[in-house]
Amino acid sequence: MNILAIEPFYSGSHKAFLKGLEKYSTHNIIPIKLNYKGWKWRMHGDSVTLGHLTGQVEEDIDLLFISSMTNLPAFLALTNPRFAHTPTVMYMHDNQFTRPIPDGETRDLTFCYINYLSMLVADKLVFSSQFHLDDLLEALPTFLDNYPDDKHYNTVDQIREKSVVMYPGLELKAFDEQPDTRKSNERPVIVWNQRWQFDRNPAMFFRVLNRLNDIDLKFDLILAGDTKHEKPEEFEKAWSRYGQQITHFGYVDDKENYSKLLHSGDIVVSTATYEFFCTPILEAVYCGCHPLVPRNLHYPELIPESLHNPLLHASVLYDSEDDLFRYMRDLIMGKNKPLPKSSLQNINKHLDWSRKIKEYDRMFEEMVGSV
């Protein structure tokens, strides 16, 4: 089976997801991809470029697998009639209806309309978590209120009916090549390995660190993650305050070095305000870092309920900044024990691509078989 995979935003988790599909699927994944720069243009106008690149693909295509950053109606119109009868699956990495907006900006409904029309056109929608699907379905009626006449509320049910949840696969086995080194840590090591952007709420993360530091608790820091975007000022301030305690600062391009860092960490923290599936956090968990993550996002569905508040170990989910401070304080002071690595790996080892790909391939085959 030939599957044409369209990704206008080939970076970060989008890039890792597509590479995993290419590597593990039993079907022929043919990628059409553009770099991550200028995401608004990628979503709004680059269907012309995508259509041109697709014209160079000689194979007969059995299925279209489209990223949520694609203007699907425009793409299909520009390639018409080639894919007029080709089943189309759209993977919803994110959405424009609930994406946080930086201070001083307003939500541009143009991109919401692109998402909305693309979802209506696709034959199946795949969401990265149940939290993501629920979040979008809740936001859609408010978006439809912007219509001056018929509000088309019935389309919410149409979108719901063709939506499923399938977590992305993870490249976890590669991390097995590195040994744990955290036992040699002189002080607990706290890990940040997400994007350095406002929606990951680094301000809260460093406020908690400062409170811990103010009561003379000792810890070291690994500040990794995607730094390609404009860096929030909190990271520069952290360098000034914690320079002697920071064992790594900046993006890690080498997979082996990244693995070594995660195997040396004790605690990984998410303070995100917007997150539908965070691959870096799950990678750190697999490597043995005890997670402290917000309860109000997607983590409760990913982490087994038995680990939400374990009796003999530290909590995993927090509800407030004060909770996060207390949990980190007690872990650093040794009042609570982190979860053992075996328990942490049970959280997500089933998401390794070697297992997860079977679910995707089965879905691809069912879509083509239903035509």
Protein Blocks (a to p, Z undefined) as FASTA:
>chain_A
ZZddddfbgghjlmmmmmmmmmmpmbdcddddddfehkllmmmmmmmmmmmmmmmpmbdc
fbdcddfkbcfklmmmmmpcklmmgccddddfbafklgccdehiacdfklmmmmmmmmmm
pmbdcdfbfklmmmmmmmmmmmmmmpmblnolmmmmmmmmmgccddddddfklmmmpccf
klmpmbdcdddfbdcdfklommlmmmmmmmmmmnopacddddedjfkbccdfklmmmmmm
mmmmmmbgcjdfbfklmmmmmmmpmbdcdfbfbdfbdfklmmmmmnopacdddfklmmlm
mpcfklmmgfkbccfbdcbfklmmmmmmmmmnomaccddfklmmmmmmmmpmklmmmmmm
mmmmmmmmmZZ
